[in-house]
Amino acid sequence: MNSIKRYISIVVIFIFLSGCSLKQEEKYEALPVSLLVKSFLSESGVSESSIIQLCDYDGICKYLKSPEVTDERFEQFYIETHGDDEKLTDEVVKENFGFNSVEEYIADQKVKYSEHLKITLIMQTQTEIMDELISKSQFLISDDDIAEYSKNIVKGKTNEGLLYGYYDLEEYVQDGLHLTMDQFMEECTEKGKRAICEYLVIGCIAEKEGIRVDESINDIGKQYQELENEVFDLFIDADDDF
């Protein structure tokens, strides 16, 4: 994957706190991160990067209110997903969806749409929280780690292309993603750098807060997801209906 490495021109990439300047000859001590995150990163080929300062996150808090599903909002969603020319009858929903009536089917779809809105809101909120945590913390991210992690992203996009019938990555990038290969590689590099920072932040907060997950879960990916959820729960509150 030399094509990835050529987009990274320096040996170590510094991501600094706003307004701070660090001298390259100075030495910085890496903050501890949870063993789970270390293992997870190691499996992804990331071993040289570290977080050297974690921001003060005590003031970060997001409150979520359950989204309101109005008839107009649901109708717009339904048209976008089903088309405005689909005619529903009791017979159609019985035969195709297993419901006794159109009303029963629509009620079920509204519940599912509400859950969809909640998940979308949670994901957006988690992204906002992570943006703030990363922008106010300091990292030392090596170019080798970025290149290694970016390989995983490229591999994932290659497999994605196969699902859509593209057996050549460059063809999928150009015709499916509508990007040049240079743009694609730059995007993979940026996503790789971002992902490493996210893992380090989660691992550092988990270690500081003493957060542990169920070790009986025999899947490191699921263990990490549980750990990430536990960390985000520190910053998110919601109303009783959420």
Residue pairs with C-beta under 8 A, 6 or more apart in sequence:
1 147
1 150
1 151
1 154
3 181
3 185
4 147
4 150
4 151
4 154
4 185
4 188
4 189
5 143
5 147
7 185
7 186
7 189
8 143
8 146
8 147
8 189
10 143
11 142
11 143
12 140
12 141
12 142
12 143
13 141
13 142
13 143
13 146
13 193
14 22
14 24
14 138
14 139
14 140
14 141
15 134
15 137
15 138
15 139
15 141
15 197
16 22
16 138
17 53
17 55
17 136
17 137
17 138
18 135
18 136
20 138
22 28
22 138
28 52
28 138
28 140
29 52
30 50
30 51
30 52
30 140
31 50
31 51
31 52
31 53
31 54
31 204
31 207
32 204
32 207
33 51
33 200
33 203
33 204
33 206
33 207
34 202
34 203
34 206
34 207
34 211
34 227
36 203
36 206
36 213
36 220
36 223
36 224
36 227
37 199
37 200
37 202
37 203
37 206
37 224
37 227
38 203
39 220
40 199
40 220
40 221
40 224
41 47
41 49
41 196
41 199
41 200
41 203
43 220
44 148
44 149
44 152
45 145
45 148
45 149
45 151
45 152
46 145
46 148
46 149
46 196
46 199
47 145
48 142
48 144
48 145
49 139
49 140
49 141
49 142
49 145
49 196
49 200
50 139
50 140
50 200
51 137
51 138
51 139
51 197
51 200
51 201
51 203
51 204
52 138
52 139
52 140
53 137
53 138
54 133
54 137
54 201
54 204
54 205
54 208
55 132
55 133
55 136
55 137
56 136
57 133
57 205
57 234
57 235
60 129
60 132
60 133
60 235
61 235
61 236
61 237
62 125
62 128
62 129
62 235
62 236
62 237
63 236
63 237
63 238
63 239
64 121
64 122
64 125
64 236
64 237
64 238
64 239
64 242
65 238
65 239
65 242
66 114
66 118
66 238
66 239
66 241
66 242
67 114
67 117
67 118
67 121
69 110
69 113
69 114
69 117
74 109
74 110
74 113
77 113
78 109
88 102
88 105
89 102
90 100
90 101
90 102
93 99
93 100
93 101
93 102
93 104
93 105
94 100
97 105
99 105
99 108
118 242
122 236
125 236
126 232
126 236
129 232
129 235
129 236
130 198
130 201
133 201
133 205
134 194
134 197
134 198
134 201
137 197
137 201
139 196
139 197
139 200
141 193
141 196
141 197
145 196
146 189
146 192
146 193
146 196
147 189
147 192
149 192
149 195
149 196
150 185
150 188
150 189
150 191
150 192
152 192
153 188
153 191
153 192
154 169
154 188
157 169
157 172
157 173
157 177
157 184
157 188
158 169
158 172
160 172
161 167
161 168
161 169
161 171
161 172
161 173
161 176
164 172
164 176
166 172
166 175
166 176
170 181
173 179
173 180
173 181
173 184
174 180
174 181
177 184
179 187
202 224
202 227
202 228
202 231
205 211
205 231
205 234
206 212
206 227
206 230
206 231
209 231
209 234
211 227
211 230
211 231
213 223
213 226
213 227
213 230
214 223
214 226
215 223
217 223
217 226
